[in-house]
Each structure stands twice: as structure tokens, then as C-alpha cells.
């Protein structure tokens, strides 16, 4: 079963996204910040990571830095999502580094499309 890690500080969005993905037959892992998400990624090696760009503790940029420095995590496809507004330079940089981007709020169809696109980039994972 395909495993997706959701890193999102907003509990409602995190739980709703996890529930939606489980209805779509994905196994989900959840983290409330980038540091916790990075530890889960190291331990569980998910097939894809959904990560919020703007979080109060370890944000998307810091998560990306940690992931790129770790041989086990750096190959996991990453999709950023955000309702907040990182600086335009940060947003461009993060989107360029990721396999996809979702603007919140997103539809089930948009989520499914980005996940499928991200998983198709998964050839060298593990």
C-alpha cells in the first residue's frame, strides 16, 4: 500500500487530508511540523510527502533542507501546499524543488492529480 506523509500544522486540514487519502486507499502518516515530519520520513520511508510551506516551527524550507541532506529521505517525492503567503522568492524556490504544488483550499481531484504526478516521479525511490 502506498504511504503518504502529511506535514501540516493546522489540525483540521491535517486530519481532513488524511481522511480523504485513506478513502482513496492510501496509508497516511501525519506530523504537525517539519521536524516531526522529517523524523517520520526517516523512520517510515513514505512513498510521497505532502508538506505545508508555512508553519510556525520547522517550515517547508527547513524541511526541504533536512530532507536534501539525508540519503534516505532526499529521493522521496515532495509536494508542497500552502494557504499562507511565503515570500514570492521562497514560494518560487520551494515550488521549483518539489514535484508538485497545491494551493489551499484544494479539491479532491486536484489532490489526486498532484499525488499521481508525484508518485510517477518515484522511479528511483528506495
Secondary structure in CASP SS format (residue, H / E / C, confidence):
PFRMAT SS
TARGET T0000
AUTHOR 0000-0000-0000
METHOD secondary structure of the structure
MODEL  1
X C 1.00
X C 1.00
X E 1.00
X E 1.00
X E 1.00
X E 1.00
X E 1.00
X C 1.00
X C 1.00
X C 1.00
X H 1.00
X H 1.00
X H 1.00
X H 1.00
X H 1.00
X H 1.00
X H 1.00
X H 1.00
X H 1.00
X H 1.00
X H 1.00
X H 1.00
X H 1.00
X C 1.00
X C 1.00
X C 1.00
X E 1.00
X E 1.00
X E 1.00
X E 1.00
X E 1.00
X C 1.00
X C 1.00
X H 1.00
X H 1.00
X H 1.00
X H 1.00
X H 1.00
X H 1.00
X H 1.00
X H 1.00
X H 1.00
X H 1.00
X H 1.00
X C 1.00
X C 1.00
X C 1.00
X E 1.00
X E 1.00
X E 1.00
X E 1.00
X E 1.00
X C 1.00
X C 1.00
X C 1.00
X C 1.00
X C 1.00
X C 1.00
X C 1.00
X H 1.00
X H 1.00
X H 1.00
X H 1.00
X H 1.00
X H 1.00
X H 1.00
X H 1.00
X H 1.00
X C 1.00
X C 1.00
X C 1.00
X C 1.00
X C 1.00
X C 1.00
X C 1.00
X C 1.00
X E 1.00
X E 1.00
X E 1.00
X E 1.00
X E 1.00
X E 1.00
X C 1.00
X C 1.00
X C 1.00
X C 1.00
X C 1.00
X H 1.00
X H 1.00
X H 1.00
X H 1.00
X H 1.00
X H 1.00
X H 1.00
X H 1.00
X H 1.00
X H 1.00
X C 1.00
X C 1.00
X E 1.00
X E 1.00
X E 1.00
X E 1.00
X C 1.00
X C 1.00
X C 1.00
X C 1.00
X H 1.00
X H 1.00
X H 1.00
X H 1.00
X H 1.00
X H 1.00
X H 1.00
X H 1.00
X H 1.00
X H 1.00
X H 1.00
X H 1.00
X H 1.00
X C 1.00
X C 1.00
X C 1.00
X C 1.00
X C 1.00
X C 1.00
END
